[in-house]
Amino acid sequence: MTAPRVSAPRQPVASHNLLLWLLGAAAAFLVLFGLITLILRQMPDPIGPRADLFVEGARMTLQLTVVSGLIGLVIGMVAGIQKTSSSWLVRAPASLFIWLIRGTPLLVQILFVYNALPPLLAAIGLKVELNEFWSAVIALALNVGAYNAEVIRAGILAIPRGQTEAARSLGLSGGLTMSTVVLPQALRIVVPPLVNNLVALLKDSSLASTIALLELSLAGARVSSESFQPVPVLTTIAAVYLALTTVMTLFTDQLEKRVKVASR
């Protein structure tokens, strides 16, 4: 009987592909913001004179998405790995975290982090001041991290058990087996749902306007309240969101293709 072969990721190829993808995505968004600025400045009142406000809000929306998305990926990996543990002491904290986050609205989570978390931390001797940006980042990262955790857990469970057994038979520890054999293969499997979570996060970031963070939605709300012209303002907001999600989707689709090629 032939022993299962341990699949190892092609690190140099994968790293090169990821670097090219990151550079391409950064360049595309720089071009996109230049085009948005150029187009909005040519539009009539109330959009044209306030074009820079819309662009500033769009930049903040993208910044929120990238920062909270990266942190949420780390949170999801940790919680997802914990969920696959054979020890209930390891599984329980992750299960509780996922249950709390997925069972409560994101709006409530943002308001809780901004208004309630600092007093709660001060009560136990931790004086932490959170501004609007970091309050939104924490709430968004925890939220997307909980959904990422379930995705990553499913990806880990999809890896044949023979891979783990073969790695352990070669003398690899449990942690090394997870980090070098199981997790790289699992992440390739779960790239599409993780990408969907990231695109959803970009749209969910609009809820940060409830704590007065000047992202795209709040920028539009201010222009609308000043001009009393909601139709062109809301249309512009929708168009900018559509442009952001379109570019993000194009590059995340490319990432999926690169991951599939690297895994062959």
KAHUVEN-V57914 format. One record per pair of residues at least 6 apart in sequence whose ideal C-beta (glycine too) atoms are under 8 Angstrom apart, sorted by sequence separation. I is the first residue (numbers start at 1). J is the second residue. D is the distance in Angstrom with one decimal. If there is no record, write none. Layout:
{{I & J & D} {I & J & D}}
//
This chain:
{{42 & 48 & 6.5} {85 & 91 & 5.3} {121 & 127 & 7.3} {122 & 128 & 7.7} {168 & 174 & 7.5} {209 & 215 & 6.1} {212 & 218 & 7.0} {224 & 230 & 4.8} {227 & 233 & 7.0} {40 & 47 & 5.7} {41 & 48 & 5.7} {47 & 54 & 7.3} {121 & 128 & 5.0} {187 & 194 & 8.0} {208 & 215 & 5.3} {40 & 48 & 6.7} {43 & 51 & 7.3} {82 & 90 & 5.2} {83 & 91 & 5.9} {101 & 109 & 7.1} {130 & 138 & 7.1} {172 & 180 & 7.3} {209 & 217 & 4.5} {82 & 91 & 6.1} {167 & 176 & 7.8} {168 & 177 & 6.0} {172 & 181 & 7.2} {206 & 215 & 6.7} {209 & 218 & 3.7} {224 & 233 & 4.3} {41 & 51 & 4.4} {118 & 128 & 5.8} {167 & 177 & 4.2} {205 & 215 & 6.0} {206 & 216 & 6.8} {208 & 218 & 7.8} {223 & 233 & 5.1} {224 & 234 & 7.2} {40 & 51 & 3.6} {82 & 93 & 6.8} {83 & 94 & 5.0} {117 & 128 & 7.8} {118 & 129 & 6.5} {206 & 217 & 4.0} {82 & 94 & 3.7} {83 & 95 & 6.7} {118 & 130 & 5.8} {209 & 221 & 6.6} {117 & 130 & 6.7} {164 & 177 & 5.8} {167 & 180 & 7.8} {220 & 233 & 5.1} {37 & 51 & 6.2} {40 & 54 & 5.6} {80 & 94 & 7.7} {167 & 181 & 4.6} {220 & 234 & 6.7} {37 & 52 & 7.4} {40 & 55 & 6.9} {79 & 94 & 4.2} {83 & 98 & 7.5} {167 & 182 & 7.9} {78 & 94 & 7.8} {114 & 130 & 6.7} {220 & 236 & 6.8} {113 & 130 & 6.9} {164 & 181 & 7.1} {220 & 237 & 4.1} {36 & 54 & 7.5} {37 & 55 & 5.0} {79 & 97 & 6.0} {114 & 132 & 7.0} {117 & 135 & 7.6} {163 & 181 & 5.8} {164 & 182 & 6.2} {36 & 55 & 5.9} {79 & 98 & 6.4} {163 & 182 & 6.4} {217 & 237 & 6.5} {114 & 135 & 3.9} {117 & 138 & 7.7} {216 & 237 & 6.0} {33 & 55 & 6.3} {36 & 58 & 6.5} {113 & 135 & 4.8} {114 & 136 & 7.7} {163 & 185 & 7.2} {113 & 136 & 7.9} {159 & 182 & 5.2} {216 & 240 & 6.0} {33 & 58 & 6.9} {110 & 135 & 6.9} {113 & 138 & 5.0} {114 & 139 & 7.7} {216 & 241 & 6.7} {33 & 59 & 6.7} {110 & 136 & 6.1} {113 & 139 & 4.4} {156 & 182 & 5.9} {159 & 185 & 5.3} {112 & 139 & 7.5} {156 & 183 & 7.1} {159 & 186 & 5.7} {158 & 186 & 6.9} {110 & 139 & 4.2} {113 & 142 & 8.0} {109 & 139 & 4.6} {110 & 140 & 7.6} {156 & 186 & 4.6} {159 & 189 & 7.8} {155 & 186 & 3.6} {158 & 189 & 5.5} {155 & 187 & 6.7} {29 & 62 & 6.6} {106 & 139 & 7.0} {109 & 142 & 6.7} {106 & 140 & 7.6} {109 & 143 & 5.9} {152 & 186 & 6.5} {155 & 189 & 4.5} {152 & 187 & 7.5} {155 & 190 & 3.8} {206 & 241 & 7.9} {154 & 190 & 7.0} {106 & 143 & 5.1} {152 & 190 & 5.8} {203 & 241 & 6.7} {151 & 190 & 4.9} {202 & 241 & 7.7} {101 & 142 & 5.8} {101 & 143 & 5.7} {151 & 193 & 4.6} {152 & 194 & 7.9} {202 & 244 & 6.2} {203 & 245 & 7.0} {151 & 194 & 5.9} {202 & 245 & 6.0} {101 & 145 & 7.6} {102 & 146 & 5.4} {97 & 142 & 8.0} {101 & 146 & 3.6} {102 & 147 & 7.0} {148 & 194 & 6.2} {151 & 197 & 7.0} {199 & 245 & 5.7} {202 & 248 & 6.3} {98 & 146 & 4.7} {97 & 146 & 6.5} {148 & 197 & 5.9} {199 & 248 & 5.9} {147 & 197 & 5.4} {198 & 248 & 7.1} {199 & 249 & 6.1} {98 & 149 & 5.6} {97 & 149 & 7.8} {98 & 150 & 6.6} {144 & 197 & 5.5} {199 & 252 & 7.1} {144 & 198 & 7.6} {195 & 249 & 7.9} {198 & 252 & 6.7} {94 & 149 & 6.6} {144 & 200 & 7.8} {144 & 201 & 4.9} {195 & 252 & 4.1} {143 & 201 & 8.0} {195 & 253 & 7.8} {144 & 204 & 7.9} {195 & 255 & 7.1} {140 & 201 & 6.3} {143 & 204 & 7.3} {195 & 256 & 6.7} {140 & 204 & 6.7} {191 & 255 & 6.6} {192 & 256 & 5.9} {140 & 205 & 6.3} {191 & 256 & 5.2} {71 & 137 & 6.9} {75 & 141 & 6.2} {79 & 145 & 6.6} {83 & 149 & 6.4} {75 & 142 & 6.7} {79 & 146 & 7.1} {83 & 150 & 7.7} {68 & 136 & 7.4} {72 & 140 & 7.1} {76 & 144 & 7.4} {80 & 148 & 7.0} {140 & 208 & 7.4} {191 & 259 & 5.1} {64 & 133 & 7.5} {68 & 137 & 4.8} {72 & 141 & 4.4} {76 & 145 & 4.7} {79 & 148 & 7.9} {80 & 149 & 4.3} {84 & 153 & 5.8} {136 & 205 & 7.2} {67 & 137 & 5.3} {68 & 138 & 8.0} {71 & 141 & 3.8} {72 & 142 & 7.4} {75 & 145 & 3.0} {76 & 146 & 7.5} {79 & 149 & 3.6} {80 & 150 & 7.2} {83 & 153 & 4.4} {72 & 143 & 7.4} {74 & 145 & 7.6} {75 & 146 & 7.7} {76 & 147 & 7.4} {77 & 148 & 7.5} {78 & 149 & 7.9} {80 & 151 & 7.3} {81 & 152 & 7.4} {188 & 259 & 5.2} {64 & 136 & 5.9} {68 & 140 & 3.8} {69 & 141 & 7.7} {72 & 144 & 3.7} {73 & 145 & 7.6} {76 & 148 & 2.5} {77 & 149 & 7.9} {80 & 152 & 3.2} {81 & 153 & 8.0} {84 & 156 & 5.0} {136 & 208 & 3.9} {188 & 260 & 7.6} {60 & 133 & 7.9} {64 & 137 & 6.5} {68 & 141 & 4.2} {72 & 145 & 4.1} {75 & 148 & 7.0} {76 & 149 & 4.5} {79 & 152 & 7.9} {80 & 153 & 4.3} {84 & 157 & 6.6} {67 & 141 & 7.8} {71 & 145 & 7.2} {75 & 149 & 7.2} {188 & 262 & 7.8} {69 & 144 & 6.5} {73 & 148 & 6.0} {76 & 151 & 7.0} {77 & 152 & 5.8} {80 & 155 & 7.7} {81 & 156 & 7.0} {136 & 211 & 6.5} {188 & 263 & 4.9} {64 & 140 & 6.5} {68 & 144 & 6.6} {72 & 148 & 5.8} {76 & 152 & 5.4} {80 & 156 & 6.6} {132 & 208 & 7.3} {135 & 211 & 6.0} {136 & 213 & 5.4} {185 & 263 & 7.7} {132 & 211 & 5.1} {132 & 212 & 5.8} {133 & 213 & 6.1} {132 & 213 & 4.0} {81 & 178 & 6.4} {110 & 207 & 5.7} {114 & 211 & 4.5} {106 & 204 & 5.8} {110 & 208 & 6.5} {111 & 210 & 6.5} {107 & 207 & 5.3} {110 & 210 & 6.2} {111 & 211 & 7.0} {106 & 207 & 5.8} {110 & 211 & 6.1} {81 & 183 & 7.5} {107 & 210 & 6.3} {77 & 183 & 7.4} {76 & 194 & 7.9} {73 & 194 & 7.2} {72 & 197 & 7.8} {69 & 198 & 5.1} {72 & 201 & 7.2} {69 & 201 & 5.6} {65 & 198 & 7.1} {68 & 201 & 6.5} {65 & 201 & 5.5} {65 & 202 & 4.4} {68 & 205 & 7.5} {62 & 202 & 7.5} {65 & 205 & 5.6} {61 & 202 & 6.7} {64 & 205 & 4.5} {61 & 205 & 5.3} {64 & 208 & 6.2} {61 & 206 & 7.5} {64 & 213 & 7.8} {64 & 215 & 6.3} {60 & 213 & 6.9} {60 & 214 & 6.0} {61 & 215 & 4.6} {60 & 215 & 4.5} {61 & 216 & 4.6} {4 & 160 & 7.0} {7 & 163 & 6.6} {60 & 216 & 7.3} {6 & 163 & 6.1} {57 & 214 & 5.9} {4 & 162 & 3.3} {56 & 214 & 6.7} {57 & 215 & 5.2} {58 & 216 & 5.1} {4 & 163 & 6.2} {57 & 216 & 3.9} {6 & 166 & 4.8} {57 & 217 & 7.4} {4 & 165 & 6.7} {5 & 166 & 6.8} {6 & 167 & 5.2} {57 & 218 & 6.6} {58 & 219 & 8.0} {4 & 166 & 4.3} {54 & 216 & 7.0} {57 & 219 & 3.1} {3 & 166 & 5.9} {56 & 219 & 6.6} {57 & 220 & 7.2} {6 & 170 & 7.0} {54 & 219 & 5.6} {3 & 169 & 7.2} {53 & 219 & 4.9} {54 & 220 & 7.0} {53 & 222 & 7.1} {54 & 223 & 7.5} {53 & 223 & 6.5} {8 & 180 & 7.4} {8 & 181 & 7.2} {50 & 223 & 5.1} {7 & 181 & 7.2} {6 & 181 & 5.6} {9 & 184 & 4.2} {8 & 184 & 8.0} {9 & 185 & 7.4} {47 & 223 & 7.6} {46 & 223 & 5.6} {7 & 185 & 6.0} {46 & 224 & 8.0} {46 & 226 & 7.1} {61 & 241 & 7.9} {46 & 227 & 3.5} {45 & 227 & 7.2} {54 & 236 & 6.4} {58 & 240 & 5.3} {62 & 244 & 6.4} {46 & 229 & 5.3} {54 & 237 & 7.7} {61 & 244 & 6.8} {65 & 248 & 7.9} {47 & 232 & 5.9} {46 & 232 & 6.6} {47 & 233 & 7.2} {54 & 240 & 6.4} {58 & 244 & 6.6} {46 & 233 & 6.5} {43 & 232 & 7.9} {47 & 236 & 5.4} {43 & 236 & 7.6} {40 & 236 & 7.0} {36 & 240 & 6.2} {36 & 243 & 6.6} {32 & 243 & 6.2} {32 & 244 & 7.4} {32 & 247 & 5.4} {29 & 247 & 6.3} {28 & 247 & 5.4} {25 & 247 & 8.0} {28 & 250 & 7.6} {28 & 251 & 6.5} {25 & 251 & 4.4} {24 & 251 & 6.6} {21 & 251 & 6.7} {24 & 254 & 7.5} {21 & 254 & 6.3} {21 & 255 & 5.4} {18 & 255 & 8.0} {21 & 258 & 6.2} {18 & 258 & 7.7} {17 & 258 & 4.4} {17 & 259 & 7.9} {17 & 261 & 7.7} {14 & 259 & 7.9} {17 & 262 & 6.0} {14 & 262 & 4.9} {13 & 262 & 5.4} {10 & 262 & 5.8} {9 & 262 & 7.5} {9 & 263 & 7.8}}
//
